[in-house]
Protein backbone atom coordinates (compact mmCIF):
# COMPACT_ATOMS: atom_id res chain seq x y z
CA UNK A 1 0.00 0.00 0.00
CA UNK A 2 0.98 3.63 -0.27
CA UNK A 3 1.36 3.86 3.52
CA UNK A 4 3.75 0.90 3.48
CA UNK A 5 5.86 2.60 0.81
CA UNK A 6 5.90 5.82 2.83
CA UNK A 7 7.08 3.93 5.91
CA UNK A 8 9.83 2.27 3.87
CA UNK A 9 10.97 5.66 2.57
CA UNK A 10 10.92 6.99 6.14
CA UNK A 11 13.11 4.09 7.24
CA UNK A 12 15.73 5.04 4.66
CA UNK A 13 15.60 8.68 5.76
CA UNK A 14 15.99 7.76 9.44
CA UNK A 15 18.94 5.56 8.53
CA UNK A 16 20.66 8.55 6.89
CA UNK A 17 19.84 10.68 9.95
CA UNK A 18 21.33 8.06 12.26
CA UNK A 19 24.55 8.06 10.24
CA UNK A 20 24.67 11.87 10.40
CA UNK A 21 24.31 11.76 14.19
CA UNK A 22 27.23 9.30 14.32
CA UNK A 23 29.44 12.15 13.14
CA UNK A 24 28.29 14.32 16.06
CA UNK A 25 28.76 11.66 18.72
CA UNK A 26 32.44 12.43 19.48
CA UNK A 27 31.62 16.13 19.87
CA UNK A 28 28.27 15.99 21.68
CA UNK A 29 28.69 12.70 23.52
CA UNK A 30 25.73 11.39 25.45
CA UNK A 31 22.91 13.39 23.78
CA UNK A 32 24.15 12.29 20.35
CA UNK A 33 24.43 8.69 21.54
CA UNK A 34 20.84 8.81 22.88
CA UNK A 35 19.52 10.18 19.58
CA UNK A 36 21.52 7.63 17.59
CA UNK A 37 20.03 4.81 19.67
CA UNK A 38 16.48 6.10 19.30
CA UNK A 39 16.89 6.59 15.57
CA UNK A 40 18.20 3.02 15.45
CA UNK A 41 15.12 1.82 17.35
CA UNK A 42 12.90 3.64 14.88
CA UNK A 43 14.81 2.20 11.95
CA UNK A 44 14.49 -1.31 13.45
CA UNK A 45 10.73 -0.90 13.93
CA UNK A 46 10.32 0.29 10.35
CA UNK A 47 12.58 -2.51 9.15
CA UNK A 48 10.44 -5.12 10.90
CA UNK A 49 7.41 -3.60 9.21
CA UNK A 50 9.05 -3.69 5.78
CA UNK A 51 10.18 -7.29 6.26
CA UNK A 52 6.65 -8.37 7.19
CA UNK A 53 5.08 -6.52 4.23
CA UNK A 54 7.55 -8.02 1.74
CA UNK A 55 7.18 -11.52 3.21
CA UNK A 56 3.37 -11.34 3.12
CA UNK A 57 3.48 -10.31 -0.54
CA UNK A 58 5.87 -13.14 -1.35
CA UNK A 59 3.61 -15.64 0.41
CA UNK A 60 0.60 -14.39 -1.56
CA UNK A 61 2.49 -14.86 -4.84
CA UNK A 62 3.58 -18.34 -3.80
CA UNK A 63 0.02 -19.21 -2.82
CA UNK A 64 -1.25 -18.14 -6.23
CA UNK A 65 1.33 -20.35 -7.94
CA UNK A 66 0.46 -23.27 -5.69
CA UNK A 67 -3.26 -22.75 -6.34
CA UNK A 68 -2.65 -22.69 -10.10
CA UNK A 69 -0.78 -26.01 -9.72
CA UNK A 70 -3.72 -27.48 -7.82
CA UNK A 71 -1.91 -27.57 -4.49
CA UNK A 72 -3.36 -26.82 -1.06
CA UNK A 73 -2.71 -23.17 -0.13
CA UNK A 74 -4.02 -23.18 3.43
CA UNK A 75 -0.56 -22.93 5.02
CA UNK A 76 0.38 -20.01 2.79
CA UNK A 77 -2.73 -18.21 3.99
CA UNK A 78 -1.85 -18.81 7.65
CA UNK A 79 1.71 -17.61 7.16
CA UNK A 80 0.60 -14.54 5.20
CA UNK A 81 -1.90 -13.66 7.95
CA UNK A 82 0.86 -13.85 10.55
CA UNK A 83 3.02 -11.52 8.50
CA UNK A 84 0.12 -9.09 8.12
CA UNK A 85 -0.32 -9.15 11.90
CA UNK A 86 3.41 -8.53 12.38
CA UNK A 87 3.21 -5.56 9.98
CA UNK A 88 0.24 -4.16 11.89
CA UNK A 89 2.08 -4.59 15.21
CA UNK A 90 5.17 -2.77 14.01
CA UNK A 91 3.05 -0.08 12.33
CA UNK A 92 1.29 0.53 15.66
CA UNK A 93 4.67 1.06 17.37
CA UNK A 94 5.95 3.65 14.89
CA UNK A 95 4.32 6.70 16.51
CA UNK A 96 5.69 5.87 19.96
CA UNK A 97 9.21 5.18 18.71
CA UNK A 98 9.12 8.30 16.52
CA UNK A 99 8.06 10.39 19.53
CA UNK A 100 11.01 9.01 21.53
CA UNK A 101 13.38 10.00 18.71
CA UNK A 102 11.90 13.51 18.59
CA UNK A 103 12.46 13.94 22.32
CA UNK A 104 16.08 12.87 21.97
CA UNK A 105 16.70 15.27 19.10
CA UNK A 106 15.75 18.40 21.06
CA UNK A 107 19.40 19.07 21.95
CA UNK A 108 20.05 19.81 18.27
CA UNK A 109 18.01 22.97 18.59
N, C-alpha and C positions, 0 to 999 in steps of 0.2 A: 504494500500500500504506500501511498504518498507519505504518510506519517513515518512508516518504517524507513523509507529513504531519507527523510529529514533527520531521523535519529542516527542513521549511519553517517550522514554528512557531519552531524554534530560531533560524533565520536572522533572523526578525523580532525576536526577543528580543535577539540579538547586535547588530542594527542599533540598537536603542534604547540598548543599553549603550555602543556606540561614540559615539553622540551625547552621552550623559551624560559620557563621558570627555573629549569636546571642551571641555566647560565647565571641567574641571580643568586642561587643558593650560597656560593662562597662569600658573597658580599652581604646578603641579608639574613643568612643563617636560618634560625628556627622558623620565622614566618614564611620564608620561601619553601622550606622543607614541608611545612604544614600544607601549604597550597599545592605543592607538587604531589603530596600524598592524596589530597582530596580530589585533585584532577585525575590522578590515577584511579581512584575509586570510581569516579564518574565514567572514565574510559572503560573500566572493567564492566560496569553495569551495562553500558551501551554495547560493549562487545558481546556480553552474554545474550543480550537481546538480538543482535545481528546474527549470532550463531544459531539461535533458535529459529529465527525467521528463515534463514537459508536452509537449515535442516528440514523444516516443515515443508518448504517448497520442493526440496529434493525428494522427500518421502511421497508427496503428492504425485510427482512425475513418475516415480517408480511404481506407485500403485496403479497409475493409468496404464503403464506398460504391462504390468502383471495382469490387470483386468483384460486387456486386449489379447493376452496369451491364454486367457481362460483360467488363470490362477486365482486362488483365494486372496483377497486384499484386506481382510479384517485386521491383521497385525499392522499393516501399513497405516491404517486408519487410527489405531490405538497410539502408535508411535507419533504420528503427526499431531494428534490431539495433545499429547504430552508436550510436544515442542511448542504448540500454540499456547498452552498454559504457561510454559517457561517464559515465552516472549511477553505474555501479559504480566507475569510477576515482575520481570525486570523493567518493563515499561512503567509499572506502578511505583517503582523505586526511584525512577529518574528524577522526579521533582525534589525529593528529599535529598538525594546525593548532590544535585545541582545547587540546592540551597546551602548545603555545607561548604561547597566549593566557593560560592559567592561570599560567605562569611569569611573564609580564609583569605580571600583576595583583597579584603578591605585595606590592608596595609600598603597596597600599591598606590592607593590614592584615588 
